[in-house]
């Protein structure tokens, strides 16, 4: 699945594991409630319910990518 900002200036191809990691970090963040639809999409990709790309704002993209970077450290 690809995650990209709405202008597709920034994009990232996610593995199933990365989508799960990102969803878990999102659930623990201050954005969990406001961005529940993003978490649902990431979870649905992880369990095989969707392969659709995910388009988010630039701010959301940057925050989500930061979750992956934190996970790598």
FENJO-V595287 format. One record per pair of residues at least 12 apart in sequence whose C-alpha atoms are under 7 Angstrom apart, sorted by the first residue. I is the first residue (numbers start at 1). J is the second residue. D is the distance in Angstrom with one decimal. If there is no record, write none. Layout:
BEGIN
i=I j=J d=D
i=I j=J d=D
END
This chain:
BEGIN
i=1 j=13 d=5.7
i=1 j=14 d=5.4
i=1 j=15 d=7.0
i=1 j=51 d=5.8
i=1 j=52 d=6.4
i=1 j=53 d=5.3
i=2 j=14 d=5.9
i=2 j=53 d=4.8
i=2 j=54 d=6.3
i=3 j=53 d=5.9
i=3 j=54 d=4.7
i=3 j=55 d=5.9
i=4 j=54 d=6.4
i=4 j=55 d=5.0
i=4 j=56 d=6.2
i=4 j=61 d=6.7
i=5 j=55 d=5.4
i=5 j=56 d=4.8
i=5 j=57 d=5.1
i=5 j=58 d=5.1
i=5 j=61 d=6.0
i=6 j=55 d=5.4
i=6 j=56 d=5.7
i=6 j=57 d=5.8
i=16 j=45 d=6.9
i=16 j=46 d=5.1
i=19 j=42 d=5.3
i=19 j=46 d=6.3
i=20 j=42 d=6.6
i=20 j=43 d=6.2
i=20 j=46 d=5.9
i=22 j=64 d=6.6
i=22 j=67 d=6.0
i=22 j=68 d=6.2
i=23 j=39 d=5.1
i=23 j=42 d=5.8
i=23 j=43 d=6.4
i=25 j=67 d=6.2
i=26 j=39 d=6.7
END
